[in-house]
């Protein structure tokens, strides 16, 4: 999340690049220095991130023996076939449903907030954005737990509803679709606000003013100027909330109760209880493919903000 | 201010209340003088000293802190070197290295957790240990450190290093006395973010913890599944406070840019 490159900075960097190229004297030393800088981190991530991911893929092609050990004699795509079996369809659909609802809610809640921060945040913009991100950094588990305090039968929400006389007896709020979607929306709202803010902040207000000058009413100016021009942010926000929501395990487990099944919950059970690792690995690999594909597409227009590249 | 703006302001205010209300409720209820804790019965500080008498909590806290310390130290070293390399060097495979750095950040935690479980079990027959947890935590922290350090190193004037070399500093000397001090704020914020990430990680930890390496989030999760208790509210409040302080400090340090420029984005 660096600030945008400016002329001041590009100048010297470009200058050095060409300078370094014209300096054969230092090239051996540079190479050594480069290796010292690069190799440890790259080696670590390769060994403990890339290799384990590759192993999941291999395991997902295997099967298990009577003792639940992974067997890799005959590799096949059986586990993937099983993943697309109609019996698993409801689980996939359930995850999709939660993720879709979370995304729609996050956009609806996030867009006006992002818009307000960009237009009226003034010199407090940075602080306002940090405040949005602060809940994200404070333990996801604990934030989810906080909703348990609020939503359970004798929790804060029911107490408040009864205090103002809206209901006489406690409503069942916890362990419902409502609580899962609420928890996920709460958890991933910051991921929506950030990219929305970036694209709204880039929109030149003069364009909206021009539309108004040309007799567009507020609604038309928004629908035909602001909305299309902030579409990259909307797309990024959609994917950045949808993806983590689909892979979320904590929220459906804590706020959804025993009867809520999602793909992440099934994976967790397969690994830690059921011990059908090959099938769990196949589901995990599918989740990984969906996630990575989606995120890389979403991040393309936002790369400079996120990586500082 | 027009009516529309007023509505928008009100909406944003409600949005911020939505973001912070659950955390405020959690903190309030950690001071509630009631076991059943669904109604406010008066202020008490009792739940906090009780934690100190709970050896399970203290053991978990000790594991969590030692784990975070290892994760921070190793990931800061590896991430800093990587961040500086990406900001400074032109090399083949640069795009691949960038992707390698970015992918762990967007990988679902559950995938990272189970892939390391598979890795350690299939290769070493390991069933979770402190060491395994340390490797896992270091792995998800490196990228954050590298991204923060890289952003700062990229904003640094490379002529400063060149000047040091011209004045007779060795490559190592220029790195030690010029580059490193200039990226120190980013290293500090990377360290604080890593600490926050490691300190409250649940998902990756649950796949890689073994007997005797149970962390505070694992302890909390185990209790939370069976209901809400004031003790858990108190531990949670402490964790929220610790991580919030770490993240805010990281932000403050990160804002101070080379040459005193303020960051325009968060």
Contacts between the chains, C-beta under 8 A, distances in Angstrom:
chain1	res1	chain2	res2	distance
A	1	B	151	6.7
A	1	B	265	5.7
A	1	B	266	6.7
A	2	B	151	3.9
A	2	B	154	6.5
A	2	B	155	6.6
A	2	B	265	7.7
A	3	B	155	7.6
A	3	B	261	7.9
A	3	B	263	5.8
A	3	B	264	4.7
A	3	B	265	5.8
A	4	B	264	7.7
A	9	B	154	7.8
A	9	B	155	6.5
A	12	B	157	5.8
A	12	B	158	6.0
A	12	B	159	5.9
A	13	B	154	7.8
A	13	B	158	6.7
A	16	B	158	4.6
A	16	B	159	7.6
A	16	B	162	7.4
A	17	B	90	6.1
A	19	B	162	7.9
A	20	B	90	7.3
A	26	B	171	8.0
A	29	B	171	5.5
A	30	B	89	7.8
A	30	B	171	7.9
A	33	B	171	5.4
A	33	B	175	7.6
A	34	B	85	6.4
A	34	B	89	5.0
A	34	B	91	6.1
A	36	B	81	7.2
A	37	B	81	4.6
A	37	B	82	7.0
A	37	B	84	5.8
A	37	B	85	3.7
A	37	B	88	7.8
A	37	B	89	7.0
A	38	B	81	7.3
A	38	B	82	6.8
A	38	B	85	4.6
A	38	B	89	7.4
A	38	B	91	7.4
A	38	B	97	7.1
A	40	B	77	7.6
A	40	B	78	5.3
A	40	B	81	6.1
A	40	B	82	7.8
A	41	B	78	4.3
A	41	B	79	6.6
A	41	B	81	5.8
A	41	B	82	3.5
A	41	B	85	7.8
A	41	B	142	6.1
A	41	B	146	6.7
A	42	B	82	7.1
A	42	B	97	6.2
A	42	B	100	6.7
A	44	B	78	5.6
A	44	B	138	7.2
A	44	B	139	7.1
A	44	B	142	6.5
A	45	B	100	5.3
A	45	B	101	7.3
A	45	B	104	6.9
A	45	B	139	7.0
A	45	B	142	6.4
A	45	B	143	7.9
A	46	B	100	7.3
A	48	B	116	6.8
A	48	B	119	7.3
A	48	B	135	5.7
A	48	B	136	7.8
A	48	B	138	7.7
A	48	B	139	4.6
A	49	B	100	7.6
A	49	B	103	7.5
A	49	B	104	5.5
A	49	B	112	7.5
A	49	B	115	7.8
A	49	B	139	5.6
A	50	B	100	7.3
A	51	B	119	6.6
A	52	B	115	3.6
A	52	B	116	5.3
A	52	B	118	6.4
A	52	B	119	3.9
A	53	B	111	7.6
A	53	B	115	5.3
A	55	B	115	6.8
A	55	B	118	5.3
A	55	B	119	5.6
A	55	B	122	6.3
A	56	B	111	7.5
A	56	B	114	7.0
A	56	B	115	5.0
A	56	B	118	5.8
A	59	B	118	5.8
A	59	B	122	7.3
A	70	B	122	6.7
A	109	B	15	6.0
A	109	B	18	7.3
A	110	B	15	7.9
A	112	B	8	5.8
A	112	B	11	5.0
A	112	B	12	6.6
A	112	B	15	7.5
A	113	B	11	7.2
A	113	B	12	4.9
A	113	B	15	4.3
A	113	B	16	7.8
A	115	B	8	6.9
A	116	B	8	5.2
A	116	B	9	6.5
A	116	B	11	7.4
A	116	B	12	4.1
A	117	B	12	7.3
A	120	B	5	7.3
A	120	B	8	7.8
A	120	B	9	7.0
A	125	B	266	7.8
A	126	B	255	7.2
A	126	B	262	7.9
A	126	B	263	6.6
A	126	B	264	7.4
A	126	B	265	6.9
A	126	B	266	4.7
A	127	B	266	7.8
A	129	B	265	7.4
A	129	B	266	3.9
A	130	B	248	7.4
A	130	B	251	5.2
A	130	B	266	5.0
A	131	B	16	6.7
A	131	B	19	7.5
A	132	B	16	8.0
A	132	B	19	6.8
A	133	B	247	7.9
A	133	B	266	6.8
A	134	B	244	6.3
A	134	B	247	6.2
A	134	B	248	7.4
A	135	B	19	5.1
A	135	B	20	6.9
A	135	B	23	6.6
A	137	B	193	7.6
A	137	B	196	5.6
A	137	B	243	6.0
A	137	B	244	7.5
A	137	B	247	4.3
A	138	B	23	6.8
A	138	B	200	7.4
A	138	B	239	7.8
A	138	B	240	4.9
A	138	B	243	4.9
A	138	B	244	5.7
A	138	B	247	7.6
A	139	B	200	3.5
A	139	B	202	7.7
A	139	B	217	6.9
A	139	B	236	7.5
A	139	B	239	5.6
A	139	B	240	6.7
A	139	B	243	6.2
A	140	B	200	7.6
A	140	B	202	7.4
A	141	B	200	6.7
A	141	B	202	4.6
A	141	B	217	5.5
A	141	B	220	6.5
A	141	B	221	6.3
A	141	B	224	7.8
A	142	B	26	7.0
A	142	B	200	7.0
A	142	B	220	7.3
A	142	B	236	4.4
A	142	B	239	5.9
A	142	B	240	5.9
A	143	B	22	6.2
A	143	B	23	6.9
A	145	B	26	7.3
A	145	B	220	7.2
A	145	B	224	5.3
A	145	B	228	7.7
A	145	B	232	7.1
A	145	B	236	6.2
A	146	B	22	3.7
A	146	B	23	6.1
A	146	B	25	6.1
A	146	B	26	4.2
A	146	B	236	7.5
A	147	B	22	5.8
A	148	B	224	6.9
A	148	B	228	5.7
A	149	B	22	7.8
A	149	B	25	5.9
A	149	B	26	6.2
A	149	B	29	5.9
A	149	B	37	7.8
A	149	B	228	5.4
A	149	B	233	7.2
A	150	B	22	6.2
A	150	B	25	5.8
A	152	B	38	7.6
A	152	B	228	6.6
A	154	B	36	7.2
A	154	B	38	3.8
A	155	B	38	5.9
A	155	B	228	7.9
A	156	B	25	5.7
A	156	B	38	7.5
A	159	B	38	6.4
A	159	B	39	6.2
A	186	B	18	7.2
A	186	B	19	7.6
A	186	B	22	6.9
A	189	B	18	7.8
A	189	B	19	6.9
A	190	B	19	7.8
A	198	B	265	7.9
A	218	B	4	6.9
A	243	B	106	7.3
A	243	B	108	7.8
A	244	B	108	7.0
A	247	B	108	3.2
A	247	B	109	7.6
A	247	B	110	6.0
A	247	B	111	7.3
A	249	B	109	7.7
A	249	B	110	5.2
A	249	B	203	6.0
A	250	B	202	6.6
A	250	B	203	6.8
A	254	B	224	6.5
A	254	B	225	7.4
A	264	B	108	7.3
A	264	B	110	5.3
A	267	B	110	6.0
A	267	B	114	6.9
A	268	B	110	6.5
A	268	B	206	7.9
A	271	B	114	5.2
A	271	B	117	6.7
A	271	B	207	6.9
A	272	B	206	7.4
A	272	B	207	7.3
A	277	B	118	6.9
A	280	B	114	7.0
A	281	B	114	7.5
A	281	B	118	6.9
A	284	B	110	7.1
A	284	B	111	5.3
A	284	B	114	5.7
A	284	B	115	7.6
A	287	B	108	6.1
A	287	B	110	7.6
A	287	B	111	6.4
A	288	B	107	6.7
A	288	B	108	7.1
A	288	B	111	5.0
A	291	B	106	6.7
A	291	B	107	6.9
A	291	B	108	5.6
A	291	B	111	7.7
A	292	B	103	6.7
A	292	B	106	6.9
A	292	B	107	7.3
A	295	B	106	4.2
A	299	B	102	7.5
A	299	B	106	7.6
A	305	B	265	7.1
A	306	B	102	7.6
A	306	B	147	7.9
A	307	B	98	6.4
A	307	B	101	7.7
A	307	B	102	6.1
A	307	B	147	6.3
A	307	B	150	7.7
A	308	B	147	6.9
A	308	B	150	5.9
A	308	B	151	3.9
A	308	B	154	5.9
A	309	B	98	6.4
